[in-house]
């Protein structure tokens, strides 16, 4: 069953002139150095200076809980990405982009079934879908280029081995073929 968007909170209804104060309050909550009650007290003081009514403790608490949940998810993703970042080669990134693109397309499909979908919402979903497909194409192209480069390196190495073996007056062992390829073709000498 699709979850419906609830009623707008008093935080959501703050006018544009209070947005800098809201950003300040969010920043203070994210710092996690002061109590929520202390931040709310100062936030309401800032709003009063602008002639705006106070935000209730319950509305501020609901907003801070939503914010904490979002921040926690973002931090979790950051830790996951940091843990795998050094393992991602261009080939792996391309494969992961394809999987992520499919996930995004599925999510877009689910969102399009939501009640209350507006024309603007549908347009935004269509643009997101197009961006996901475009990203997948870039990843496929990157993957194909990486595979072609690897194939070219392998063919070059095979040609080099054939040349070394053909020029040798005697039958060479596998170790000798590798040593000659390294020295004669690539200029790598063992110490």
C-alpha positions, 0 to 999 in steps of 0.5 A, a space after each residue: 500500500 502506498 504511503 501518503 504524504 502527511 499534513 505539512 508541519 509548522 517547519 514546512 510552512 515557515 516562510 522564505 524569510 525564516 529559511 536561513 534560521 531553519 538551516 541554522 537549526 539543522 546545522 546545530 542539530 547535526 553538530 550534536 553539541 547542544 541539546 535539542 531544547 536549547 536549539 529550539 529555544 534559540 530558533 524560536 528567539 530568531 523567529 520572534 525577532 522576525 515577527 514569526 510565531 514559535 515552533 512547538 516542541 513536538 513539531 521540532 522533535 518530529 523534524 529533528 527525528 526525520 533529520 537524524 534518520 536521514 543523516 544516519 542513512 547518508 552516513 551509513 552510505 558514506 561508510 559503505 562507499 568508503 569501504 569499497 571505494 578502493 576495490 572499484 576498478 573502472 570495470 567494477 564501477 561500470 557493472 555497479 552502475 548497471 545494477 544501480 541503474 536498474 534499481 533506480 528504474 524500479 524505484 521510479 516505476 514504484 514512485 509512478 504508481 503513487 497516489 497524487 502523482 502530478 504532471 510535474 512529478 511524472 515529468 521529473 520521474 521521466 527525466 530521472 529515468 532518462 538519466 538512469 538509462 543514459 548513465 547505464 549507456 556510459 557505463 556499458 561504453 566504459 566497460 566495453 572500452 576496458 575490455 577492448 583495452 585488456 584484449 589489446 594488451 593480451 594480443 600484444 603480449 601473445 604477439 611478443 611471445 610468438 616473436 620471441 619463440 620464433 626467433 629462438 634457435 633452441 626450444 625455450 622453456 616457459 620461464 625463458 619465454 617470459 624472461 625474454 618477453 620482459 627484457 626484449 619487449 618491455 625492457 624489464 630486467 630482473 635484479 
